[in-house]
Amino acid sequence: MSRILGKLLAGCEAVLIGTAVIATAVMMLLTSADAIGRYVFNSPIMGAYELTEKYLMVAAIFLGLSFTFREGIFIRVTFLVDRLPPRSRRVSEFVSHLITIAFSLFVVYASGGQALRALSDDTTLSTVPVPIAPAYCLVPLGFLALLVMLLIDLPRVRKGNSLLFREEAPTS
């Protein structure tokens, strides 16, 4: 059963990451094309800024949360925790993990409520007739994926090999 669940979660994460990567590529291409159109041909792309701001940037950031967690690339400030004895360090890591879960749960709840309210609204972007409501669904979706990863990772905290507290890879 856990293998099936693991494959399902990996597939969901792959879709989220793929969407975030595509959103980043489209954002780069759209911004470049808009700049070329604006400054070379004096004809900007209508709605490029709004699409980038409301959809592409949100997708690129929030849909990649579970990947950044799994890869251990969240920014951490550890100068105090590094000086704690091992037992106190484990306790602080466990408390930090629980706080992170609580915060993620809060964001899923709050942004999910906002997304539900937005779905009943027919507001569109100011320059192109694209509804804004689906963009509101990206934040709770990204945080829900992160929350699932955090809950799966919780038992690893006691063993000291949580993904949230993994040492950074050396930079070159």
C-alpha positions as a printed NumPy array, in Angstrom:
array([[  0.   ,   0.   ,   0.   ],
       [  2.764,   2.481,   0.86 ],
       [  4.515,   1.82 ,  -2.492],
       [  1.344,   2.782,  -4.342],
       [  0.942,   5.876,  -2.188],
       [  4.597,   6.766,  -2.73 ],
       [  4.218,   6.442,  -6.503],
       [  1.042,   8.52 ,  -6.397],
       [  2.736,  11.255,  -4.376],
       [  5.792,  11.201,  -6.645],
       [  3.53 ,  11.512,  -9.673],
       [  1.632,  14.423,  -8.153],
       [  4.88 ,  16.138,  -7.248],
       [  6.217,  15.582, -10.778],
       [  3.115,  17.274, -12.214],
       [  3.514,  20.215,  -9.823],
       [  7.227,  20.574, -10.58 ],
       [  6.643,  20.233, -14.302],
       [  3.998,  22.931, -14.157],
       [  6.317,  25.2  , -12.145],
       [  9.139,  24.681, -14.654],
       [  6.841,  25.359, -17.609],
       [  5.492,  28.473, -15.856],
       [  9.057,  29.702, -15.33 ],
       [  9.971,  29.105, -18.976],
       [  6.801,  30.797, -20.236],
       [  7.407,  33.696, -17.846],
       [ 10.935,  34.178, -19.205],
       [  9.806,  33.947, -22.825],
       [  6.786,  36.195, -22.317],
       [  8.794,  38.828, -20.458],
       [ 11.517,  38.79 , -23.118],
       [  9.002,  38.969, -25.965],
       [  7.162,  41.785, -24.206],
       [ 10.39 ,  43.748, -23.703],
       [ 11.383,  43.245, -27.352],
       [  7.909,  44.218, -28.512],
       [  7.827,  47.244, -26.242],
       [ 11.263,  48.68 , -26.98 ],
       [ 11.987,  47.495, -30.525],
       [  8.545,  47.557, -32.153],
       [  6.812,  49.991, -29.754],
       [  4.063,  47.388, -29.335],
       [  3.989,  45.546, -25.985],
       [  2.144,  42.267, -25.533],
       [ -1.269,  42.975, -24.096],
       [ -1.648,  41.414, -20.621],
       [  1.909,  40.073, -20.36 ],
       [  2.536,  41.745, -17.021],
       [ -0.776,  40.62 , -15.532],
       [ -0.362,  37.008, -16.671],
       [  3.17 ,  36.956, -15.286],
       [  2.157,  38.526, -11.981],
       [ -1.088,  36.661, -11.311],
       [ -0.382,  33.218, -12.774],
       [  3.14 ,  32.409, -13.85 ],
       [  5.053,  33.805, -10.872],
       [  2.614,  32.262,  -8.389],
       [  2.867,  28.875, -10.117],
       [  6.657,  29.012, -10.301],
       [  6.992,  29.765,  -6.594],
       [  4.256,  27.834,  -4.837],
       [  4.075,  24.694,  -6.968],
       [  7.764,  24.08 ,  -6.276],
       [  7.482,  24.085,  -2.466],
       [  7.417,  20.305,  -2.051],
       [ 10.445,  19.924,  -4.343],
       [ 12.464,  22.51 ,  -2.423],
       [ 11.583,  20.714,   0.798],
       [ 12.509,  17.28 ,  -0.531],
       [ 15.799,  18.566,  -1.932],
       [ 16.668,  20.366,   1.322],
       [ 17.075,  23.797,  -0.233],
       [ 14.975,  25.875,   2.128],
       [ 16.917,  28.703,   3.727],
       [ 17.736,  27.976,   7.36 ],
       [ 19.449,  29.985,  10.051],
       [ 21.21 ,  27.484,  12.298],
       [ 23.847,  29.389,  14.253],
       [ 22.005,  28.812,  17.564],
       [ 20.836,  25.247,  16.938],
       [ 24.33 ,  24.171,  15.867],
       [ 25.601,  24.995,  19.367],
       [ 23.012,  22.885,  21.21 ],
       [ 23.77 ,  19.435,  22.635],
       [ 22.385,  16.583,  20.497],
       [ 19.313,  15.927,  22.663],
       [ 18.321,  19.607,  22.832],
       [ 18.948,  19.917,  19.124],
       [ 16.531,  17.027,  18.407],
       [ 13.877,  18.64 ,  20.602],
       [ 14.293,  21.992,  18.846],
       [ 14.125,  20.288,  15.443],
       [ 10.938,  18.469,  16.458],
       [  9.347,  21.7  ,  17.708],
       [ 10.452,  23.506,  14.524],
       [  8.962,  20.739,  12.427],
       [  5.651,  20.951,  14.298],
       [  5.584,  24.748,  13.896],
       [  6.258,  24.357,  10.178],
       [  3.402,  21.847,   9.903],
       [  1.069,  24.182,  11.82 ],
       [  2.04 ,  27.147,   9.631],
       [  1.552,  25.124,   6.44 ],
       [ -1.822,  23.904,   7.666],
       [ -2.83 ,  27.494,   8.442],
       [ -1.774,  28.681,   4.97 ],
       [ -3.638,  25.797,   3.286],
       [ -6.761,  26.66 ,   5.286],
       [ -6.559,  30.432,   4.767],
       [ -5.557,  30.391,   1.118],
       [ -8.008,  27.575,   0.407],
       [-10.81 ,  29.715,   1.82 ],
       [ -9.648,  32.62 ,  -0.316],
       [ -9.551,  30.355,  -3.381],
       [-13.111,  29.143,  -2.718],
       [-14.324,  32.74 ,  -2.425],
       [-12.475,  33.687,  -5.611],
       [-14.04 ,  30.807,  -7.558],
       [-17.45 ,  32.412,  -7.096],
       [-16.109,  35.711,  -8.479],
       [-15.956,  36.369, -12.211],
       [-13.223,  39.02 , -12.063],
       [-10.802,  38.934, -14.966],
       [ -7.406,  40.436, -15.569],
       [ -7.605,  44.106, -16.453],
       [ -6.297,  43.874, -20.014],
       [ -7.235,  40.365, -21.147],
       [-10.399,  38.373, -20.357],
       [ -8.676,  35.702, -18.245],
       [-10.357,  34.872, -14.92 ],
       [ -8.224,  35.455, -11.842],
       [ -9.891,  32.777,  -9.682],
       [ -7.799,  29.777, -10.83 ],
       [ -4.614,  31.591,  -9.812],
       [ -5.863,  31.633,  -6.219],
       [ -5.937,  27.83 ,  -6.24 ],
       [ -2.19 ,  27.558,  -6.861],
       [ -1.143,  28.698,  -3.369],
       [ -3.163,  26.144,  -1.348],
       [ -2.202,  23.447,  -3.848],
       [  1.507,  24.134,  -3.379],
       [  1.23 ,  24.343,   0.399],
       [ -0.895,  21.185,   0.517],
       [  1.874,  19.302,  -1.294],
       [  4.382,  20.731,   1.198],
       [  2.141,  19.778,   4.126],
       [  1.908,  16.184,   2.911],
       [  5.709,  16.031,   2.597],
       [  6.116,  17.489,   6.106],
       [  3.724,  14.936,   7.596],
       [  5.51 ,  12.073,   5.847],
       [  8.831,  13.432,   7.1  ],
       [  7.718,  13.842,  10.743],
       [  8.812,  10.341,  11.904],
       [ 12.291,  10.986,  10.498],
       [ 12.835,  13.898,  12.894],
       [ 13.255,  11.566,  15.863],
       [ 15.907,   9.587,  13.993],
       [ 17.741,  12.762,  13.05 ],
       [ 17.426,  12.399,   9.293],
       [ 14.569,  14.771,   8.493],
       [ 14.65 ,  16.433,   5.112],
       [ 13.914,  19.761,   6.787],
       [ 17.205,  19.68 ,   8.713],
       [ 19.448,  18.048,   6.167],
       [ 22.891,  19.59 ,   5.738],
       [ 23.301,  21.765,   2.695],
       [ 25.161,  20.481,  -0.294],
       [ 28.52 ,  22.196,  -0.788],
       [ 28.418,  25.019,  -3.292],
       [ 30.96 ,  25.273,  -6.017]])
